Amino acid sequence: MNHPLRRSNTRLTGAAITAAVVLAAACGGGSSDNTSMDQATETAQARNQTSLAAQGRHIFRFETVGVEAKWTDALRMLEVIRTSVDPLTAFSVRLKVDVDALPDTLKAALAAGTVDLHSPATTVALLKLDAVLGIKGAVETVNGVDTLTKVGITCALCHSTVDNSFAPNIGKRLDGWPNLDLNPGAIIALSPAISPTEKTALNSWGPGMYDPRHNIDGLSKPVVIPPAYGLAGVHSVTYTGDGNEIAYWNRYVAVTQMGGLGTFTEPRLNLSITNGTVDLVSSKLPALQAYQLSLNAPLAPAGSVDAAAAARGKLVFDGPGQCATCHSGTLFTDANSTLHPPADSVVEPETPSYASRSATKMYRTTPLRGLWQHAPYFHDGSAATLEDLGNIYNAKRSLGLTPQQITDLAQYLKSL
């Protein structure tokens, strides 16, 4: 005999199962549907990130965030460019020109040697084309003549270069590569608003060097312009690890160094600077950071690394060289978890100590990807080559490495 209650339970269970199946299907509960939804979400996120990075590329190359008030009005660089900065002068301080921004007629004239490189008007023409990396000029026609009316700078001034594929200092952009030929101090020293004493300090820095704290504390101790590539996954992006993301340092540089309109505050330095009454910096930071994080470190040129020596060098790196103690993991840095006291740096003691001028009073371990590209090494540029770097560590750490081991180590570092 069938029990009524049992039959009822059976029907209820069947109905529940049916409902569960229908509900799961409606909610994408099937594994294939879930996968499709996940893939669609990932695709949308990737597109958004790509779009954000594209915006960041424009900001990196062309946005001045209101710095014209400093460079046009305070430093009076407009007067200098109009009257004194011909292309040869610009090239002498290693400003770079984007060949892709030049019309074919101008490229042909440059190749033929018929462009007047002694005329500031040629520089104005290049600025009108947005062809000079990191220099943004507003050019208006006044009485039939192209006239520079405003000038500012962008991130690309120091953190881009060109491949020299057309001519020296003229080629395709290499964003994120530090312009180690650039002489920022000499460029600023062209300003008629700067005192002779200050000009002497600025001119002492030399190519590839810049002191981002000089105008804050009055000291002069320039550091090597660092790369802006290979930073994905690295939180402490500066030599001293002051912030936990690129946006921190982008804000610092934009406001305190470039003169952008906005605010930078750092309680650890008792520092608060506000330029202007509007904020043109903050809204640009997410996209700018997305672009910088998309820039991969460049591989060493084909054929430039001795593979056998590099393999031996890895053994030195992991073993007697003790490099992997700090240059650890896939990022070759422990910077995400550790900052080091000045005594850990082979550059210290130095006067003034660069770390002592920072918010952390410490140093971070530099990531090593793309190391081949950005000599000199250490924050003060005291190692001209990777071999010099190895020799300095060997001497100061009493590692006992042989000359061959140092040569092999240099090849391994070049391969990263």
C-alpha positions in Angstrom: 0.0 0.0 0.0 1.3 3.4 -1.0 1.6 5.9 1.9 0.0 9.3 1.0 2.6 11.2 2.8 5.4 9.4 1.1 3.9 10.1 -2.3 3.6 13.8 -1.3 7.2 13.9 -0.3 8.2 12.3 -3.6 6.3 14.8 -5.6 7.8 17.7 -3.5 11.3 16.4 -4.0 10.8 16.1 -7.7 9.3 19.6 -7.9 12.2 21.0 -5.9 14.7 19.4 -8.1 13.0 20.7 -11.2 12.8 24.2 -9.8 16.5 24.0 -8.8 17.4 23.0 -12.3 15.3 25.8 -13.9 16.6 28.4 -11.4 20.2 27.3 -12.0 19.7 27.6 -15.7 18.1 31.0 -15.4 21.0 32.2 -13.2 23.7 30.8 -15.4 24.3 27.9 -13.1 25.5 25.7 -15.9 29.3 25.5 -16.1 29.4 26.5 -19.7 27.2 29.6 -19.0 29.3 30.5 -16.0 32.5 30.2 -18.1 30.9 32.4 -20.8 29.9 35.0 -18.2 33.3 35.0 -16.6 35.0 35.4 -19.9 32.7 38.2 -20.9 33.4 40.0 -17.6 37.2 39.5 -18.1 36.9 40.8 -21.6 35.0 43.9 -20.5 37.5 44.5 -17.7 40.4 44.1 -20.2 38.8 46.5 -22.6 38.2 49.1 -19.8 41.8 48.7 -18.7 43.0 49.1 -22.3 40.9 52.2 -22.7 42.2 53.6 -19.5 45.8 52.9 -20.5 45.1 54.6 -23.9 43.9 57.7 -22.0 47.0 57.5 -19.9 49.3 57.4 -22.9 47.8 60.7 -24.1 48.3 62.2 -20.6 51.8 60.8 -20.4 52.8 62.3 -23.8 50.7 65.5 -24.1 49.0 66.6 -20.9 50.6 69.6 -19.0 48.1 69.7 -16.1 48.4 73.5 -16.0 52.2 73.7 -15.6 52.3 76.7 -18.1 52.0 79.0 -15.1 55.5 77.9 -13.9 57.2 77.3 -17.3 55.8 80.3 -19.2 55.2 82.9 -16.5 57.6 82.1 -13.6 60.6 80.6 -15.4 60.0 82.7 -18.6 61.0 79.8 -20.8 58.8 81.2 -23.6 61.3 84.1 -24.1 64.2 81.6 -24.2 62.6 79.3 -26.8 61.4 82.2 -29.0 64.8 83.9 -29.2 67.6 81.4 -28.3 66.5 77.7 -28.6 67.2 76.6 -32.1 67.1 72.8 -32.9 70.8 72.5 -32.4 70.5 74.0 -28.9 67.6 71.7 -28.2 69.6 68.7 -29.3 72.6 69.8 -27.3 70.5 69.3 -24.1 69.2 66.1 -25.7 65.6 67.0 -26.3 64.1 64.3 -28.6 61.9 64.5 -31.7 59.1 62.1 -32.6 59.7 61.2 -36.3 56.1 59.9 -36.6 54.8 63.5 -35.9 56.7 64.9 -38.8 55.1 65.3 -42.3 56.9 63.6 -45.1 57.9 66.9 -46.6 59.7 67.9 -43.4 61.4 64.5 -43.2 62.6 64.9 -46.7 63.9 68.4 -46.0 65.7 67.2 -42.9 67.3 64.3 -44.8 68.4 66.7 -47.5 69.9 69.1 -45.0 67.7 72.0 -46.1 66.0 72.7 -42.8 67.5 75.7 -40.9 68.6 74.1 -37.6 70.0 77.5 -36.4 66.6 79.1 -36.3 64.4 79.2 -33.2 61.5 79.4 -35.7 62.2 75.8 -36.6 61.9 74.8 -33.0 58.5 76.6 -32.9 57.4 74.7 -36.0 58.4 71.4 -34.3 56.4 72.4 -31.2 53.4 73.2 -33.3 53.5 69.6 -34.6 53.7 68.2 -31.1 56.9 66.6 -32.2 59.3 67.5 -29.3 59.0 64.8 -26.6 57.8 66.2 -23.3 57.5 69.9 -24.4 54.1 71.2 -25.2 53.8 74.6 -26.8 50.7 76.6 -27.8 51.4 78.2 -31.2 49.2 80.9 -32.7 49.5 82.8 -35.9 50.3 86.5 -35.1 50.6 88.9 -38.1 51.1 85.9 -40.3 53.9 84.4 -38.2 53.7 81.2 -36.1 54.3 82.5 -32.6 54.8 80.5 -29.4 52.4 81.9 -26.7 52.6 79.2 -24.0 54.9 76.4 -23.1 54.8 73.5 -20.6 56.2 70.1 -20.0 54.8 66.5 -19.7 55.9 63.2 -18.2 57.5 62.3 -21.5 60.3 64.9 -21.1 62.3 62.7 -18.7 60.6 59.3 -19.1 60.7 58.9 -22.9 63.3 58.8 -25.5 63.5 57.8 -29.2 65.2 55.0 -31.1 67.3 57.3 -33.3 66.0 55.5 -36.3 65.8 58.6 -38.5 68.8 60.6 -37.1 70.5 61.2 -33.8 67.8 62.4 -31.4 65.0 61.8 -34.0 63.1 58.6 -34.1 60.2 56.6 -32.8 59.0 57.1 -29.3 60.1 54.7 -26.5 57.8 55.5 -23.7 58.9 54.6 -20.2 62.6 54.6 -21.2 64.5 57.2 -19.2 66.0 59.9 -21.3 69.5 59.4 -19.9 70.9 61.9 -22.5 68.6 64.6 -21.2 70.2 67.4 -19.2 67.2 68.7 -17.1 69.4 71.0 -15.0 70.9 72.7 -18.0 67.4 73.1 -19.5 66.0 74.8 -16.4 69.2 76.9 -16.1 68.3 78.5 -19.5 65.6 80.4 -17.6 66.3 84.2 -17.2 64.4 84.1 -13.9 67.1 82.0 -12.2 70.0 83.4 -10.2 73.6 82.8 -11.2 74.1 80.7 -8.0 71.1 78.5 -8.8 72.3 78.1 -12.4 75.6 76.8 -11.2 73.9 74.2 -9.1 71.6 73.1 -11.9 74.4 72.9 -14.5 76.4 70.7 -12.1 73.9 67.8 -12.3 74.8 66.6 -15.8 72.9 64.4 -18.3 70.5 61.8 -17.0 70.5 63.2 -13.5 67.8 65.2 -11.7 67.2 66.1 -8.0 63.5 65.9 -7.3 64.0 67.4 -3.8 66.2 70.3 -4.6 63.5 72.9 -4.7 62.0 71.4 -1.5 65.0 71.3 0.8 67.6 73.5 -1.0 70.2 70.7 -1.2 71.7 69.5 -4.4 72.2 65.7 -4.8 70.8 64.5 -8.2 69.8 60.9 -8.8 69.6 58.9 -12.1 66.4 59.4 -13.9 64.7 56.0 -13.4 62.7 54.0 -16.0 58.9 54.1 -15.9 58.5 50.6 -17.3 58.5 47.2 -15.7 56.6 48.5 -12.6 53.5 46.2 -12.8 53.3 44.5 -9.4 55.8 46.8 -7.7 54.3 49.0 -5.1 57.4 51.0 -3.9 58.3 52.6 -7.2 60.8 55.2 -6.1 64.4 54.9 -4.9 63.2 55.5 -1.3 59.8 53.8 -1.6 57.9 56.8 -0.4 54.5 55.8 -1.8 52.8 52.5 -2.3 51.8 53.1 -5.9 52.9 55.1 -9.0 50.1 57.6 -8.5 51.8 58.9 -5.3 55.0 59.8 -7.1 53.1 61.1 -10.2 51.3 63.5 -7.9 54.5 64.5 -6.2 56.3 65.2 -9.5 53.3 66.8 -11.2 52.7 69.3 -8.3 56.1 69.9 -6.7 58.4 69.6 -9.7 56.4 70.3 -12.9 54.2 73.0 -11.3 50.9 71.3 -12.1 47.7 72.7 -10.7 46.7 70.6 -7.7 47.9 69.6 -4.2 50.5 67.3 -2.8 50.6 66.6 0.9 53.2 64.5 2.8 52.9 64.7 6.6 56.2 62.8 7.0 58.0 65.6 5.4 55.8 68.3 6.9 55.1 69.2 3.2 51.9 70.6 1.7 52.0 72.4 -1.6 49.0 73.7 -3.6 49.3 75.3 -7.0 46.3 77.3 -8.3 42.7 77.1 -7.3 41.6 74.2 -9.5 42.9 70.6 -9.5 44.0 69.4 -12.9 46.2 66.6 -11.5 44.0 64.1 -9.5 41.6 63.1 -12.3 44.6 62.2 -14.5 46.3 59.9 -12.1 44.3 56.6 -12.6 44.8 56.6 -16.4 48.4 57.7 -16.2 49.2 54.9 -13.7 47.3 52.4 -15.9 49.5 53.3 -18.9 52.7 53.2 -16.9 51.8 49.7 -15.6 51.2 48.5 -19.1 54.8 49.4 -20.1 56.9 46.2 -20.1 60.7 46.3 -19.5 62.5 45.9 -22.9 64.5 42.8 -23.6 68.2 43.1 -24.4 68.9 43.3 -28.1 69.2 40.0 -29.9 72.8 38.7 -29.8 73.9 41.1 -27.1 74.0 38.5 -24.3 76.4 35.6 -23.9 73.9 32.9 -23.0 76.6 30.5 -21.5 78.0 33.3 -19.4 74.5 34.4 -18.3 73.8 30.9 -17.1 76.9 30.9 -15.0 76.0 34.4 -13.8 72.7 33.2 -12.5 74.6 30.7 -10.3 76.6 33.7 -9.0 73.4 35.8 -8.5 71.7 33.0 -6.5 74.8 31.9 -4.6 78.1 33.7 -3.7 77.0 37.1 -5.1 74.1 37.1 -2.5 72.0 39.2 -5.0 68.9 37.1 -4.6 68.7 37.9 -0.9 67.1 41.2 -1.8 66.5 41.0 -5.5 64.0 38.2 -5.0 61.0 36.7 -6.7 59.8 37.3 -10.3 60.1 41.0 -9.8 63.7 40.8 -8.6 62.9 43.0 -5.6 61.7 42.7 -2.0 60.3 46.2 -2.2 56.7 45.2 -1.6 57.5 43.9 1.8 60.8 45.5 2.9 62.6 48.9 2.8 66.3 49.0 3.8 68.1 51.4 6.1 70.8 53.6 4.4 73.5 51.4 5.9 72.4 48.6 3.6 73.2 50.7 0.5 76.7 50.3 -1.0 76.4 54.0 -2.0 76.1 55.2 1.6 77.5 57.0 3.4 76.9 59.9 1.1 76.6 63.6 1.7 73.8 64.6 1.7 72.2 61.2 2.1 69.4 60.9 -0.4 67.4 58.6 1.9 67.6 61.2 4.7 65.7 63.7 2.5 62.9 61.3 1.8 59.7 60.5 3.6 60.8 57.0 4.5 64.5 57.7 5.3 65.0 54.3 3.7 65.9 52.7 0.3 64.0 50.1 -1.7 65.6 47.3 -3.7 65.5 48.2 -7.3 63.7 45.8 -9.7 66.1 44.4 -12.3 64.0 43.9 -15.5 65.4 45.9 -18.4 68.6 46.7 -16.4 70.7 46.6 -19.6 69.0 49.7 -20.9 69.4 52.3 -18.1 73.0 52.6 -17.1 74.5 54.2 -15.0 73.6 52.2 -11.9 72.8 52.9 -8.3 70.7 56.0 -7.5 73.7 58.3 -7.7 75.0 56.8 -11.0 78.3 55.8 -9.5 78.5 52.5 -11.5 78.9 53.2 -15.2 78.5 49.6 -16.3 77.1 46.3 -14.9 80.7 45.1 -14.4 81.3 48.3 -12.3 78.2 47.4 -10.3 79.5 43.9 -9.6 83.0 45.2 -8.7 81.5 47.7 -6.2 79.4 45.1 -4.5 82.2 42.7 -4.4 84.5 45.2 -2.7 82.1 46.6 -0.3 80.5 43.3 0.7 83.8 41.4 0.7 82.2 38.7 -1.5 85.4 37.3 -2.9 84.1 37.0 -6.4 86.6 36.4 -9.2 86.8 38.7 -12.3 85.2 35.9 -14.3 82.3 35.6 -11.9 81.7 39.4 -12.1 81.7 39.2 -15.9 79.3 36.3 -15.9 77.0 38.1 -13.4 76.9 41.2 -15.6 75.8 39.0 -18.5 73.0 37.5 -16.4 71.8 40.9 -15.3 71.8 42.1 -18.9 69.6 39.1 -19.8 66.8 40.0 -17.4 
